[in-house]
Amino acid sequence: MSRDTKIRVGIIGAGNIAGHHIPGYLQAADHAHVTAIADVDGERARQRAERLGDVQVFLDYREMVTSPLIDAVDICLPHHLHKDAIVAAAAAGKHILCEKPLCLTLEEADVVARAVAAAGVTLMCAHNQLFLPTVATARDMIRRGELGKVYAARTTDVFALDVTAETLGWRATRATSGGGELIDTGYHPNYLLLHLVDSVPVRVTALLTRHRLAFMEGEDTAHVLVEFADGTVGSIVTGWAYEPAGCTERFSAAGEDGSLWSDGRRLHFKPRRGEEVVVQDVGAVAPDTYALEVVDFIACLRERRRPLNTEVEGVNVLKLILAAYASAERGEVVELTNL
């Protein structure tokens, strides 16, 4: 793939999340363009294609991935369909951007990892919150030792979701979602915690609840504690049941020499014996992290560099979530090595 040749992308799935990805391709128009969209609903696919110009519509993504029209795919399907789409795309030699979660089970994860390795293609996990500028700055500060030894870190993603069983659709069923809120929106604070903490998770305990969305088969709220190999304790709070308290941060970390916290837009830092300062302020309007991840996906392919999160990190996030589910089901602390 030449740096001077536009990368041709096929989008698999024309639902809501595809609409969030399309602005990224429009921003990356100098280096990439969407040439195909596949969806079982042809009219929905054609509606998405209207924003993109000359785009071929497929009703079956398996036909699309074998087409010479595309070099890469963007998987925007329901959770339970990710594994098969990744395997098909890899077998066809296409690079892959895949929405979260990577897949639903460790058996599927093994199949995915083997398929990507055998094909030698690039797979990028669509972990869009990693493209918040404050996240990159906080990670750098932690790794430079500005907090000293980190004792605790917390990530959150909590809001009141107003839905019915009909509007939530496949997400309300374990067989298609993989669980409940934790493997959906809750996926974000899981990968964010692993990205910020410079250590390996070893033990997990979790409490899952269904506070308000009683029609769900899975949880609408999750609280997860993670012990890391270096002694750091991570906390994940995520849910669809309620509006969080106004003081709730998107992420925070506290260590021997200081602490940092952020709402996603402003990053605060307080040395242990110093004054609080605002390290970074991205302004009143939050960046479009979906577009930023798409632009970076194209840049990774052009520059032949590794994405921030590949299938390796995707599997690690899945393991953390599956450990939380196992902990809640068994009522005990779960060792990640015992999954």
SERO-4910 file (N, C-alpha, C, O; in steps of 0.05 Angstrom, whole numbers):
BEGIN
 pado doro    nc1    nc2    nc3   cac1   cac2   cac3    cc1    cc2    cc3    oc1    oc2    oc3
  Met    A     17    -24      0      0      0      0     18     25      0     32     30     19
  Ser    A     16     40    -21     33     64    -24     22     87     -8     -2     90     -4
  Arg    A     41    104      1     33    129     16     18    148     -3      2    164      6
  Asp    A     22    145    -29     10    163    -48    -16    153    -59    -29    167    -74
  Thr    A    -24    129    -51    -49    117    -61    -71    120    -40    -66    113    -16
  Lys    A    -94    129    -47   -116    130    -28   -124    102    -19   -127     84    -35
  Ile    A   -129    100      7   -138     75     18   -168     73     15   -183     91     22
  Arg    A   -176     50      3   -205     46     -2   -217     30     20   -208      8     27
  Val    A   -238     41     32   -250     29     56   -279     19     50   -294     33     37
  Gly    A   -285     -4     61   -312    -14     60   -324    -14     88   -311    -26    106
  Ile    A   -347     -2     93   -359     -2    119   -378    -25    121   -396    -29    103
  Ile    A   -375    -41    142   -393    -64    146   -413    -57    168   -406    -55    192
  Gly    A   -438    -53    160   -458    -45    179   -464    -15    176   -446      1    179
  Ala    A   -489     -8    170   -496     20    165   -513     32    187   -529     50    182
  Gly    A   -510     22    211   -526     31    234   -516     57    245   -501     72    232
  Asn    A   -523     63    270   -517     88    283   -487     94    285   -478    116    279
  Ile    A   -472     74    293   -443     78    297   -429     84    271   -409     99    271
  Ala    A   -438     73    249   -426     80    223   -429    109    217   -411    122    206
  Gly    A   -451    121    225   -455    150    222   -435    166    237   -428    188    229
  His    A   -425    156    260   -405    170    275   -377    167    262   -360    185    266
  His    A   -373    146    248   -347    141    235   -343    157    209   -321    165    203
  Ile    A   -365    161    195   -363    174    168   -349    201    169   -334    206    150
  Pro    A   -354    219    188   -340    244    188   -309    241    188   -295    258    177
  Gly    A   -300    219    201   -271    214    200   -260    209    173   -238    219    166
  Tyr    A   -275    195    157   -267    189    129   -268    215    112   -251    218     94
  Leu    A   -287    232    118   -289    257    104   -265    275    111   -254    289     94
  Gln    A   -256    274    137   -233    289    145   -207    278    133   -188    293    128
  Ala    A   -207    252    128   -183    239    118   -184    235     87   -171    218     76
  Ala    A   -201    252     74   -206    249     46   -182    251     28   -182    240      6
  Asp    A   -161    264     37   -136    265     21   -122    238     19   -106    234      0
  His    A   -128    221     38   -113    196     39   -131    171     38   -120    149     35
  Ala    A   -157    174     40   -175    151     41   -202    159     31   -210    182     32
  His    A   -217    140     21   -245    144     15   -261    118     18   -250     97     13
  Val    A   -286    121     25   -304     98     28   -314     91      0   -327    108    -13
  Thr    A   -309     67     -8   -318     58    -35   -341     39    -34   -353     33    -55
  Ala    A   -347     28    -10   -368      8     -8   -380      8     20   -366     13     40
  Ile    A   -406      1     22   -419     -3     47   -436    -28     45   -450    -32     25
  Ala    A   -435    -45     66   -451    -69     66   -470    -68     90   -463    -62    112
  Asp    A   -495    -75     84   -515    -77    105   -538    -95     95   -545    -94     71
  Val    A   -550   -110    112   -573   -127    104   -597   -109     96   -614   -119     81
  Asp    A   -597    -85    105   -618    -65     97   -606    -47     76   -591    -28     82
  Gly    A   -611    -53     51   -599    -38     29   -606     -9     29   -589      8     22
  Glu    A   -631     -2     37   -639     26     38   -623     42     59   -615     64     54
  Arg    A   -619     29     82   -603     42    103   -574     47     93   -563     68     98
  Ala    A   -563     27     79   -536     30     68   -535     53     48   -516     68     47
  Arg    A   -556     55     31   -556     76     11   -558    104     24   -547    123     14
  Gln    A   -573    106     46   -575    131     60   -548    140     71   -541    163     70
  Arg    A   -533    121     82   -506    128     91   -488    136     68   -472    154     70
  Ala    A   -491    122     46   -474    127     22   -478    155     11   -461    165     -3
  Glu    A   -502    167     16   -507    194      5   -487    215     13   -482    234     -1
  Arg    A   -475    211     36   -455    230     47   -428    226     34   -410    243     38
  Leu    A   -424    205     19   -397    197     11   -393    196    -19   -370    192    -27
  Gly    A   -413    201    -35   -409    202    -64   -413    175    -76   -433    161    -70
  Asp    A   -395    167    -94   -398    142   -109   -390    118    -92   -366    112    -90
  Val    A   -409    105    -80   -405     83    -62   -422     59    -71   -446     62    -76
  Gln    A   -409     36    -73   -424     12    -80   -437      0    -55   -424     -2    -34
  Val    A   -462     -8    -57   -476    -20    -35   -478    -51    -38   -484    -61    -60
  Phe    A   -471    -65    -17   -473    -94    -16   -493   -102      6   -495    -89     26
  Leu    A   -508   -123      1   -526   -134     21   -512   -154     39   -522   -161     60
  Asp    A   -489   -165     30   -474   -185     45   -445   -176     46   -432   -174     26
  Tyr    A   -436   -172     71   -408   -162     74   -388   -183     64   -366   -176     56
  Arg    A   -395   -208     64   -376   -229     55   -370   -226     25   -347   -231     16
  Glu    A   -389   -216     10   -384   -210    -18   -366   -185    -20   -349   -183    -37
  Met    A   -372   -165     -3   -356   -140     -4   -327   -144      3   -310   -132    -10
  Val    A   -321   -161     23   -293   -163     32   -275   -176     11   -251   -173     12
  Thr    A   -287   -191     -7   -271   -203    -28   -268   -185    -53   -254   -192    -72
  Ser    A   -280   -162    -52   -280   -144    -74   -253   -129    -77   -242   -121    -57
  Pro    A   -244   -126   -101   -219   -110   -105   -224    -80   -101   -206    -64   -103
  Leu    A   -249    -72    -95   -256    -44    -90   -244    -34    -64   -242     -9    -60
  Ile    A   -237    -52    -45   -229    -42    -19   -202    -54    -10   -194    -75    -18
  Asp    A   -189    -38      7   -164    -46     20   -168    -51     50   -152    -66     62
  Ala    A   -188    -40     61   -193    -42     90   -223    -42     96   -239    -32     79
  Val    A   -230    -52    119   -258    -51    127   -261    -38    154   -242    -37    170
  Asp    A   -285    -27    159   -292    -14    184   -317    -29    194   -339    -27    183
  Ile    A   -313    -46    215   -335    -63    225   -352    -48    245   -343    -41    267
  Cys    A   -377    -43    237   -396    -29    254   -421    -45    259   -444    -36    255
  Leu    A   -417    -70    266   -439    -90    270   -446    -94    299   -431    -85    317
  Pro    A   -469   -106    305   -474   -115    333   -452   -133    343   -439   -146    328
  His    A   -449   -133    369   -426   -147    382   -422   -176    373   -400   -184    367
  His    A   -444   -191    372   -441   -220    367   -433   -226    338   -427   -249    332
  Leu    A   -432   -206    321   -424   -210    293   -395   -202    287   -385   -206    265
  His    A   -381   -192    307   -354   -181    302   -335   -203    294   -320   -200    275
  Lys    A   -335   -225    309   -315   -246    304   -315   -256    275   -295   -257    262
  Asp    A   -339   -263    265   -341   -273    238   -332   -253    217   -320   -260    197
  Ala    A   -339   -228    222   -332   -207    203   -301   -202    203   -289   -198    181
  Ile    A   -289   -203    226   -260   -200    228   -246   -223    213   -228   -218    197
  Val    A   -255   -247    218   -243   -271    205   -246   -269    175   -227   -275    160
  Ala    A   -269   -262    165   -274   -260    136   -256   -238    124   -244   -242    102
  Ala    A   -254   -215    137   -238   -193    126   -208   -201    126   -194   -195    107
  Ala    A   -199   -213    148   -171   -221    149   -164   -241    128   -143   -239    115
  Ala    A   -182   -260    124   -178   -281    103   -176   -269     76   -162   -279     58
  Ala    A   -189   -246     72   -188   -233     46   -165   -213     44   -162   -199     24
  Gly    A   -149   -211     65   -125   -194     65   -132   -165     69   -116   -147     61
  Lys    A   -155   -158     82   -162   -131     87   -154   -122    115   -157   -137    134
  His    A   -145    -97    117   -139    -86    143   -166    -80    157   -186    -77    143
  Ile    A   -166    -77    184   -191    -77    198   -191    -56    220   -173    -54    237
  Leu    A   -212    -40    220   -220    -24    243   -245    -36    254   -265    -39    240
  Cys    A   -245    -44    280   -268    -58    291   -279    -44    315   -264    -37    334
  Glu    A   -305    -39    315   -318    -27    338   -316    -46    362   -312    -70    359
  Lys    A   -318    -34    386   -317    -50    410   -344    -64    414   -365    -55    406
  Pro    A   -343    -87    428   -320   -103    437   -308   -118    413   -321   -123    393
  Leu    A   -283   -126    416   -270   -141    395   -286   -166    388   -290   -172    365
  Cys    A   -295   -181    409   -312   -204    406   -323   -211    433   -322   -194    451
  Leu    A   -335   -234    437   -351   -239    461   -339   -260    480   -346   -260    504
  Thr    A   -322   -278    471   -312   -299    488   -282   -303    483   -271   -293    463
  Leu    A   -269   -317    502   -240   -322    498   -236   -341    475   -215   -339    462
  Glu    A   -255   -359    470   -252   -376    446   -253   -360    420   -238   -365    402
  Glu    A   -272   -341    419   -273   -323    396   -247   -307    394   -237   -302    372
  Ala    A   -237   -297    416   -213   -281    416   -189   -296    405   -173   -285    390
  Asp    A   -187   -322    412   -166   -338    401   -168   -341    371   -148   -339    356
  Val    A   -193   -345    361   -197   -347    332   -190   -321    318   -177   -321    297
  Val    A   -198   -299    329   -192   -272    318   -161   -268    317   -151   -260    296
  Ala    A   -148   -273    339   -119   -268    340   -104   -285    320    -86   -276    307
  Arg    A   -112   -310    317   -100   -328    298   -105   -318    269    -87   -319    252
  Ala    A   -129   -310    263   -136   -301    236   -120   -276    228   -110   -274    206
  Val    A   -118   -257    247   -103   -232    241    -73   -238    237    -60   -228    219
  Ala    A    -62   -255    254    -34   -262    252    -28   -277    226     -8   -271    213
  Ala    A    -45   -296    219    -41   -311    195    -42   -294    170    -27   -299    151
  Ala    A    -59   -274    170    -63   -257    147    -42   -235    145    -37   -224    124
  Gly    A    -30   -228    168    -11   -206    169    -23   -179    164    -10   -160    154
  Val    A    -48   -176    171    -62   -150    168    -61   -134    194    -55   -145    215
  Thr    A    -67   -108    192    -69    -91    215    -98    -91    225   -116    -87    210
  Leu    A   -101    -96    251   -128    -93    264   -125    -71    285   -108    -72    302
  Met    A   -143    -52    283   -144    -30    303   -171    -32    318   -192    -33    305
  Cys    A   -170    -33    344   -195    -32    360   -204     -3    362   -188     15    367
  Ala    A   -230      1    357   -241     28    357   -246     38    386   -269     40    394
  His    A   -224     43    400   -226     52    427   -224     83    427   -203     94    433
  Asn    A   -246     96    420   -245    124    413   -237    142    436   -225    163    431
  Gln    A   -243    135    461   -236    153    483   -206    156    488   -197    175    502
  Leu    A   -190    139    476   -161    142    478   -152    166    462   -129    175    465
  Phe    A   -169    177    445   -162    200    428   -170    226    441   -168    248    429
  Leu    A   -180    225    466   -183    250    481   -155    261    487   -138    246    499
  Pro    A   -148    285    480   -121    296    486   -113    294    515    -90    289    521
  Thr    A   -132    297    533   -126    295    562   -117    267    570   -101    264    589
  Val    A   -126    247    556   -118    219    562    -89    215    555    -74    204    571
  Ala    A    -81    224    531    -53    221    523    -35    236    542    -13    225    549
  Thr    A    -42    260    551    -26    276    569    -24    262    596     -2    260    607
  Ala    A    -46    252    606    -46    239    632    -29    213    632    -13    208    650
  Arg    A    -31    198    611    -15    174    608     15    181    608     31    167    621
  Asp    A     23    202    593     51    210    593     60    219    621     82    213    629
  Met    A     43    234    635     51    243    661     55    220    680     74    220    696
  Ile    A     38    200    679     40    177    696     66    162    690     80    153    708
  Arg    A     72    158    664     96    143    657    122    159    661    143    147    664
  Arg    A    120    185    662    144    202    669    148    202    699    169    212    708
  Gly    A    130    191    714    134    190    743    125    215    758    133    218    781
  Glu    A    109    232    746    101    257    759     82    253    783     80    270    800
  Leu    A     70    229    784     53    223    807     68    205    827     57    198    848
  Gly    A     93    198    820    107    178    836     94    151    833     82    146    812
  Lys    A     97    134    852     84    108    851     53    112    852     43    125    870
  Val    A     39    101    832     10    105    831     -3     84    849      2     60    847
  Tyr    A    -20     94    867    -34     77    886    -62     69    876    -71     47    880
  Ala    A    -76     88    863   -103     84    855   -110     99    829    -99    120    824
  Ala    A   -128     87    814   -137    100    789   -167     93    786   -176     72    794
  Arg    A   -182    112    775   -210    108    771   -219    118    744   -210    139    735
  Thr    A   -236    103    730   -248    111    705   -279    108    707   -288     89    720
  Thr    A   -293    126    695   -323    125    697   -335    131    670   -324    144    653
  Asp    A   -359    120    666   -376    127    643   -405    121    652   -415     99    649
  Val    A   -418    142    663   -444    138    674   -463    159    664   -457    183    663
  Phe    A   -487    151    655   -508    170    647   -535    156    648   -536    131    649
  Ala    A   -556    171    647   -583    160    647   -592    156    618   -596    175    603
  Leu    A   -596    131    611   -604    124    584   -634    120    583   -645    103    597
  Asp    A   -647    135    567   -676    133    564   -683    116    540   -684    125    518
  Val    A   -688     90    545   -694     71    524   -716     52    533   -723     50    557
  Thr    A   -727     38    514   -746     15    519   -733    -10    509   -712     -9    496
  Ala    A   -745    -33    514   -734    -58    503   -733    -56    473   -714    -67    461
  Glu    A   -752    -43    460   -753    -42    431   -730    -24    421   -717    -31    401
  Thr    A   -726     -1    433   -706     18    423   -678      8    430   -659     14    415
  Leu    A   -674     -6    452   -648    -17    458   -641    -41    440   -618    -46    435
  Gly    A   -662    -55    431   -658    -76    412   -640    -98    421   -643   -109    443
  Trp    A   -621   -106    404   -603   -129    409   -586   -124    434   -576   -144    445
  Arg    A   -582   -100    442   -566    -94    466   -579   -104    492   -566   -107    512
  Ala    A   -605   -109    491   -619   -118    515   -617   -148    520   -626   -158    541
  Thr    A   -605   -163    501   -603   -192    502   -575   -201    505   -557   -193    490
  Arg    A   -569   -219    524   -542   -228    529   -530   -242    504   -506   -238    499
  Ala    A   -545   -258    490   -535   -273    468   -523   -255    446   -504   -263    432
  Thr    A   -534   -232    442   -525   -214    421   -507   -191    431   -489   -182    417
  Ser    A   -510   -183    456   -493   -162    467   -469   -173    481   -448   -159    483
  Gly    A   -471   -197    492   -448   -209    507   -451   -205    537   -435   -216    552
  Gly    A   -472   -191    545   -476   -186    574   -496   -164    578   -519   -167    571
  Gly    A   -487   -141    589   -504   -118    592   -488    -93    587   -473    -91    568
  Glu    A   -492    -73    605   -479    -47    601   -449    -49    602   -435    -34    587
  Leu    A   -438    -67    618   -409    -68    622   -394    -74    596   -372    -63    592
  Ile    A   -405    -91    579   -391    -98    555   -399    -79    532   -390    -83    509
  Asp    A   -416    -60    538   -424    -40    518   -411    -13    525   -387    -10    519
  Thr    A   -426      5    536   -413     31    544   -391     26    564   -371     40    564
  Gly    A   -395      6    582   -375      0    602   -348     -9    591   -328     -9    606
  Tyr    A   -348    -16    566   -323    -23    553   -303      0    553   -279     -4    555
  His    A   -313     24    550   -296     48    549   -279     52    574   -254     54    572
  Pro    A   -291     53    598   -274     56    622   -256     33    627   -236     36    641
  Asn    A   -262      9    617   -244    -14    620   -218     -9    604   -196    -12    614
  Tyr    A   -221     -3    578   -196      1    562   -181     26    571   -157     27    569
  Leu    A   -196     46    581   -183     70    590   -166     65    615   -144     75    617
  Leu    A   -176     49    634   -161     42    657   -135     27    650   -114     33    660
  Leu    A   -138      7    632   -114     -8    624    -94      9    609    -70      4    610
  His    A   -104     30    595    -86     48    580    -70     66    599    -47     73    594
  Leu    A    -83     74    621    -71     93    639    -52     80    659    -30     91    664
  Val    A    -60     57    670    -43     44    691    -21     29    678    -25     13    660
  Asp    A      3     34    687     27     22    675     34     -4    689     56     -7    700
  Ser    A     15    -23    689     20    -49    702     -1    -69    690    -18    -61    674
  Val    A      2    -94    698    -15   -115    688    -37   -122    708    -30   -126    732
  Pro    A    -62   -124    700    -83   -131    719    -81   -161    727    -75   -178    710
  Val    A    -85   -167    753    -83   -194    762   -108   -205    775   -113   -229    773
  Arg    A   -123   -188    789   -147   -198    803   -170   -178    799   -166   -154    798
  Val    A   -194   -188    798   -218   -172    792   -241   -180    811   -245   -204    816
  Thr    A   -255   -160    821   -280   -166    835   -301   -145    825   -294   -122    819
  Ala    A   -326   -154    823   -346   -137    811   -374   -140    824   -380   -162    834
  Leu    A   -389   -119    823   -417   -119    832   -433   -108    808   -429    -85    800
  Leu    A   -452   -124    798   -469   -116    776   -497   -112    786   -507   -128    803
  Thr    A   -511    -91    777   -538    -86    786   -556    -79    762   -546    -70    741
  Arg    A   -582    -82    767   -602    -73    747   -620    -54    762   -641    -62    772
  His    A   -612    -29    764   -626     -9    780   -653     -1    767   -673      1    781
  Arg    A   -653      4    741   -676     17    729   -686      3    703   -710      2    698
  Leu    A   -667     -7    687   -675    -18    661   -681    -48    664   -666    -65    656
  Ala    A   -704    -53    676   -712    -80    684   -716    -99    661   -714   -123    665
  Phe    A   -721    -89    637   -725   -106    614   -699   -118    603   -700   -136    587
  Met    A   -676   -108    612   -651   -119    603   -646   -147    615   -653   -152    638
  Glu    A   -633   -164    600   -625   -190    611   -600   -186    628   -596   -200    648
  Gly    A   -583   -167    620   -559   -162    635   -561   -138    653   -583   -128    658
  Glu    A   -539   -128    663   -538   -106    682   -541    -79    669   -534    -76    645
  Asp    A   -551    -60    683   -551    -32    673   -530    -15    687   -525      8    680
  Thr    A   -516    -27    708   -496    -12    723   -475    -32    732   -481    -55    739
  Ala    A   -450    -24    733   -428    -42    742   -407    -26    758   -400     -4    751
  His    A   -398    -38    780   -376    -28    795   -355    -50    796   -360    -73    804
  Val    A   -331    -44    786   -310    -64    783   -284    -54    797   -276    -31    794
  Leu    A   -272    -71    813   -246    -65    825   -225    -83    812   -230   -107    808
  Val    A   -202    -72    806   -180    -86    793   -155    -83    809   -146    -60    814
  Glu    A   -142   -105    816   -115   -104    828    -94   -109    807    -96   -128    792
  Phe    A    -75    -91    805    -53    -93    786    -28   -106    799    -26   -106    824
  Ala    A    -10   -116    782     13   -130    792     31   -112    810     44   -122    828
  Asp    A     31    -86    804     48    -68    820     35    -57    845     46    -41    859
  Gly    A     10    -67    851     -4    -59    874    -24    -37    870    -40    -31    888
  Thr    A    -24    -25    846    -45     -4    840    -73    -17    841    -77    -39    832
  Val    A    -92     -2    853   -119    -11    853   -135      6    834   -136     31    836
  Gly    A   -148     -7    815   -164      8    795   -194      5    801   -203    -16    811
  Ser    A   -209     26    796   -238     25    801   -252     34    776   -245     55    764
  Ile    A   -272     19    768   -289     26    744   -318     29    753   -329     11    766
  Val    A   -330     51    747   -358     56    752   -371     63    726   -364     82    713
  Thr    A   -392     48    719   -404     52    693   -434     44    694   -441     25    708
  Gly    A   -450     58    679   -478     51    680   -496     68    663   -488     90    653
  Trp    A   -520     58    658   -541     72    643   -564     80    661   -584     91    651
  Ala    A   -563     76    687   -587     78    704   -591    106    715   -614    113    721
  Tyr    A   -571    123    717   -574    148    731   -554    169    722   -533    162    711
  Glu    A   -560    194    727   -541    216    723   -521    216    746   -530    215    769
  Pro    A   -495    217    741   -476    216    763   -475    243    778   -484    263    768
  Ala    A   -464    242    801   -460    266    816   -442    285    800   -424    277    785
  Gly    A   -447    311    804   -433    331    788   -403    331    790   -388    340    773
  Cys    A   -393    320    812   -364    320    817   -350    295    805   -326    292    807
  Thr    A   -365    278    792   -354    253    781   -335    259    758   -343    272    738
  Glu    A   -311    249    759   -291    253    738   -293    231    717   -303    209    722
  Arg    A   -282    237    693   -280    216    672   -258    196    680   -261    172    677
  Phe    A   -236    207    689   -214    190    699   -198    205    720   -197    229    720
  Ser    A   -184    190    737   -167    202    757   -145    181    765   -148    157    761
  Ala    A   -123    192    776   -102    175    787    -89    189    810    -85    213    809
  Ala    A    -82    174    831    -70    186    854    -46    169    862    -46    145    862
  Gly    A    -24    183    868      1    169    875     16    182    898      6    200    911
  Glu    A     40    173    902     56    181    924     63    211    923     65    225    944
  Asp    A     66    222    899     75    250    896     53    269    885     59    293    882
  Gly    A     29    259    880      9    277    870    -14    262    857    -15    237    857
  Ser    A    -33    277    847    -57    265    834    -65    281    810    -58    305    807
  Leu    A    -79    268    792    -91    282    769   -119    272    765   -127    250    773
  Trp    A   -135    289    752   -163    281    746   -173    298    722   -163    319    717
  Ser    A   -194    287    709   -203    301    685   -233    294    680   -242    272    686
  Asp    A   -247    314    669   -274    309    659   -274    302    629   -295    299    617
  Gly    A   -250    298    619   -247    293    590   -238    317    575   -224    314    554
  Arg    A   -244    341    584   -237    365    570   -214    380    585   -197    391    572
  Arg    A   -216    381    611   -195    394    627   -180    374    643   -192    356    655
  Leu    A   -154    376    644   -137    358    660   -125    374    683   -111    393    679
  His    A   -131    365    708   -121    378    732    -98    362    744    -98    337    742
  Phe    A    -79    375    756    -57    362    770    -51    376    796    -50    401    797
  Lys    A    -48    361    817    -41    372    843    -17    357    855    -20    334    863
  Pro    A      6    369    856     28    357    870     21    352    899      3    366    910
  Arg    A     34    334    912     26    327    940     27    351    958      9    354    975
  Arg    A     46    368    956     48    391    974     46    417    958     56    438    967
  Gly    A     34    416    935     33    440    918      5    448    912    -14    438    923
  Glu    A      2    468    894    -24    479    887    -35    464    862    -19    456    845
  Glu    A    -61    462    861    -74    450    838    -70    468    813    -72    492    815
  Val    A    -64    456    790    -61    470    765    -77    456    744    -81    432    745
  Val    A    -86    471    724    -98    459    700    -76    455    680    -65    474    668
  Val    A    -70    430    675    -48    422    656    -57    425    627    -41    433    610
  Gln    A    -83    420    622    -92    421    594   -122    428    594   -137    419    611
  Asp    A   -130    443    574   -158    451    571   -163    451    541   -153    468    526
  Val    A   -179    432    532   -185    430    503   -208    448    494   -215    448    470
  Gly    A   -220    463    513   -241    481    505   -269    471    512   -272    449    522
  Ala    A   -288    487    505   -316    481    513   -328    459    496   -346    445    505
  Val    A   -318    455    472   -329    434    454   -310    410    455   -287    412    448
  Ala    A   -321    387    462   -305    363    463   -297    354    435   -313    357    416
  Pro    A   -273    344    431   -264    335    405   -281    311    396   -291    296    412
  Asp    A   -284    308    370   -298    285    358   -279    262    358   -263    258    339
  Thr    A   -280    246    379   -260    224    382   -265    201    362   -247    186    355
  Tyr    A   -290    198    352   -295    178    332   -281    186    306   -268    169    293
  Ala    A   -283    211    298   -268    220    274   -238    218    278   -224    210    260
  Leu    A   -228    225    302   -200    224    307   -189    195    305   -167    191    295
  Glu    A   -205    175    314   -196    148    313   -195    138    284   -176    124    276
  Val    A   -214    147    267   -214    139    239   -190    151    225   -177    138    209
  Val    A   -185    177    230   -162    190    217   -136    176    225   -118    172    209
  Asp    A   -134    167    251   -110    153    260   -108    126    247    -86    117    241
  Phe    A   -130    112    243   -130     86    230   -118     88    202   -101     72    195
  Ile    A   -127    108    187   -116    113    160    -86    119    162    -70    110    146
  Ala    A    -79    136    181    -50    143    185    -33    119    191    -11    116    181
  Cys    A    -44    101    208    -29     77    216    -24     60    191     -2     49    188
  Leu    A    -44     57    173    -40     41    149    -20     55    130     -3     41    119
  Arg    A    -22     81    127     -3     95    109     25     94    120     44     91    104
  Glu    A     28     97    146     55     99    158     66     72    167     88     70    177
  Arg    A     49     52    164     56     24    172     65     24    202     85     11    209
  Arg    A     49     37    218     55     37    247     33     23    262     11     20    252
  Arg    A     40     15    286     21      0    303      0     19    314      7     40    325
  Pro    A    -26     11    313    -46     27    326    -43     27    357    -29     10    368
  Leu    A    -55     47    370    -53     48    399    -63     22    412    -50     11    430
  Asn    A    -85     12    402    -96    -13    412   -102    -32    388   -119    -26    371
  Thr    A    -89    -55    388    -93    -75    367   -110    -98    380   -122    -94    401
  Glu    A   -111   -120    366   -125   -143    377   -113   -152    404   -127   -164    420
  Val    A    -88   -147    408    -75   -154    434    -89   -140    457    -97   -152    476
  Glu    A    -91   -113    455   -105    -98    476   -135   -104    477   -147   -104    498
  Gly    A   -146   -109    453   -175   -116    452   -181   -141    468   -201   -143    482
  Val    A   -163   -161    466   -167   -186    481   -163   -181    511   -177   -192    527
  Asn    A   -143   -164    518   -139   -158    546   -163   -144    559   -169   -149    582
  Val    A   -176   -126    544   -200   -113    554   -222   -133    558   -236   -133    578
  Leu    A   -225   -151    538   -246   -171    540   -241   -189    565   -260   -196    578
  Lys    A   -216   -197    570   -210   -213    593   -218   -200    619   -229   -212    637
  Leu    A   -213   -174    621   -221   -158    645   -251   -159    649   -261   -163    671
  Ile    A   -266   -155    627   -295   -154    629   -306   -182    636   -324   -184    652
  Leu    A   -295   -203    623   -304   -230    629   -298   -238    658   -313   -253    670
  Ala    A   -275   -228    668   -268   -233    696   -288   -220    714   -296   -231    735
  Ala    A   -297   -195    707   -317   -181    723   -343   -196    723   -356   -199    744
  Tyr    A   -351   -206    700   -376   -222    699   -373   -248    715   -392   -255    730
  Ala    A   -351   -261    714   -347   -285    730   -347   -279    759   -358   -295    775
  Ser    A   -335   -257    767   -334   -249    795   -362   -244    806   -370   -253    828
  Ala    A   -378   -229    791   -406   -223    799   -423   -249    801   -439   -251    819
  Glu    A   -418   -267    782   -434   -291    782   -426   -310    806   -444   -322    818
  Arg    A   -401   -311    811   -391   -330    832   -391   -317    860   -391   -331    880
  Gly    A   -392   -290    861   -390   -277    887   -363   -279    899   -360   -281    923
  Glu    A   -342   -277    882   -315   -280    893   -295   -264    875   -301   -256    853
  Val    A   -271   -260    886   -250   -248    871   -240   -268    850   -236   -292    856
  Val    A   -235   -258    826   -227   -276    804   -198   -269    795   -192   -246    789
  Glu    A   -181   -289    794   -154   -286    784   -156   -287    753   -168   -306    742
  Leu    A   -144   -268    740   -145   -268    711   -132   -292    698   -139   -301    677
  Thr    A   -112   -303    712    -99   -327    701   -117   -352    702   -111   -372    690
  Asn    A   -139   -350    717   -157   -373    720   -181   -372    701   -198   -389    703
  Leu    A   -182   -352    684   -204   -350    665   -203   -373    645   -221   -375    628
***
